[in-house]
């Protein structure tokens, strides 16, 4: 599934449950922030090494992957409601960053 397919599926999911009324950009941003907070809490007291392997930890991994999915879902839903092409905007941002922060010459 690509981002457009995910956006369509999420749009259908919300419509089938009459949740469109609750999916204003403001509410979606707030929900996204909450999910980022939940992801942050999972990493809060991990060491650098523990954080590097958290997604594959038998106990923590399922929670990390679940919260990452929640963040993506809300981000894609928000972009869909705002009619923003996330991949195009990410590509443009990376290009701007390559100009702003050039790699050191060898």
N, C-alpha and C positions, 0 to 999 in steps of 0.2 A: 504494500500500500504506500502511495506517495502522500505528500502533504495535502494535495487537493482532494484525494480520496478520503483522507482522514477528516478533513474539514466537512466534506459532504456527509460522511457518516455521523459526525457529531451534530451537524445541523439537523439531520433526520431524527437523531436520538432526542434532541431537545424538543423538536416540534411534536414528536409522538407523545411526549409527556407534558405538553403545554408549558414548557419552561422558557420559551422565547421571552416572555414577559420579564423574566428574572435575569436574562443574559444581556443586560446593558453593558456597554464597555466599562463603566464604573464598577459594576458588580463583578465583572470578570477580572478586572485588575485586582480588586480586593481579594477574590478567591485565589488568583495566581500568587499574590503575595503570601497568603496563608499557606499555600502548598510549598512555596519556597521556604517558608519558616519551618514547616514540618521536615523538609529535607535537611535544612540547616541543623535542626535539633539532633538528627541522627549522626551528624558529623562533629557535633560540638566538642566532645571530649576525646575524640580519637587522636592517636598519634599520627604523624605524617604517613608512616608505613601502613597503619591500620586504614587510614583514609584511602590509600592507593589501591587497596584490595577489598574495600567495603562492599562493592557490588557483587562480589563472589564469595563473601563470607556466608557460611551456612545459616547463621542466625540473623545477621543484619542485612544480607543481600536481598532477600525478598522485599523487605521494607524500603530499601534504597531504590530498587527498581520500580516499586509501586509509586513512590513519591516522584521519581523522575517522570514516570508516565503521567501522573497528575499534572505536573508542571507543563509538560508538552501539550496535554489536552487543553488546558486552560489557555495557553499561549496561542495555540492554533485556533481555538474558538474565538479568542479576542481578535486576532488578525482577520479572521473571517468576518466578524461583525463590523470591523473597521475597513474592510475591503483592501487589505494590505497583503501583498505577495511577499511572504516571509523569505522565501529563497532568493528572490530578486533583491530584496532589501539587505539580506545578509551578504550577498555577493558584492553589492555596492559598498557596504560597510567595510568588508575585507579589503577591497580595492583602495578605499580611503585610508585605511590603517597601513597598508603597504607603502603609501606615499608619506604618511605622517611618521611612520616608524620603519625606515628602510633597514634592511638586513646589513650587517657590517660587511664591508668588502673583504675578500680573502687576501 
